[in-house]
Amino acid sequence: MTAYVATCSPLLYNVIMSPRVCSLLVAAVFPLGFTDAVIHGGSMLRLTFCESDIIKHYFCDIVPLIKLSCSRTYIDELLIFVIGGFNIVATSLTIIISYAFILSITLHIHSKEGRSKAFSTCSSHLTAVLIFHGSLMSM
């Protein structure tokens, strides 16, 4: 959304993306992340661990913990796949739709310089998004 507003309405960016709108965006996303954490945490509570208590990772994530478990982990793995898949698909679709609007509006710009500036504004953001989402999808 911010890329769309920055590209298509740059002079109105501060008005549209006010602190209230940013707070609403955070307030909309935070419950989803909290719900994911509660679901994964609750699912991990039923597991028993009989392997080593040393996690060979810098970050204590769900997958390394599942590998230490001697319980059946099918439900946990399914939850990771379903919730992770939903998160990737939902955010990717949002970004794709936003960039489709940007592309549509940019193609209606008559001057070559204006189109070039609009595309260069989005290129760094789109590159970062593709690297981030590409690495997540490969995992």
Secondary structure, DSSP 8 states (H G I E B T S, - for coil): -HHHHHHH-GGGHHHHT-HHHHHHHHHHHHHHHHHHHHHHHHHHHT--B-S-S---SSS--HHHHHHHB-S--HHHHHHHHHHHHHHHHHHHHHHHHHHHHHHHHHHT--SHHHHHHHHHHHHHHHHHHHHHHHHHHH-
